[in-house]
Amino acid sequence: MVDERDVQGTGSGRGAREDAASPEEASYADEVAEFFEAEGLPRITGRVLGWLLICDPPEQSPAQIAAALRISRSSVSTATRMLTPSGLVRRASRPGERQYYYRIDPGAWSAMLRRRALRATEFRRITARGLDLLGDERRGARGERLSDLHALYGFLEQELPAVFDRWDAGEAGADDVANTVVQTGRGGSGG
């Protein structure tokens, strides 16, 4: 169910209007799109993702997304179909309405990354099967790529739960990380 406060807008003056994003907002959506395009995501999907990170209200209909980004509703449909399976973007409906609304919930990124981290165990098992398949050749040139990948996923499987535990405990607070990035130009704790 949708919280009515989310539907009304929260202060930018945009409310539930179906108008284009400001030039600054459009530029930000494009910047997000460029980042994720380099990772293999279609540009339009990245733009939708960027818009959903900053839009007001935080829950948008396909018509609102299309108007804001000046793209077709079919492009919005394609993009949201790509973004919802990961859980990053959530689709919601409202009582008495036939259309869906899309949003990125607080905590959605960490939840998505946690699910992906849990898959490290699954993929490490797959790489182990590949190494078994290679048998004696696993130590040669043929097995080098797979051995490296297997070791990486073993490391991730071991280390990522502690990273998420720290995040959950508030030890890696977002404000602290953001301040470090602004001050040093990189994340982490100095160095």
Beta strands, then each sheet from edge to edge (+ up, - down):
strand 1: 90-93
strand 2: 100-103
sheet 1: 1+ 2-
end
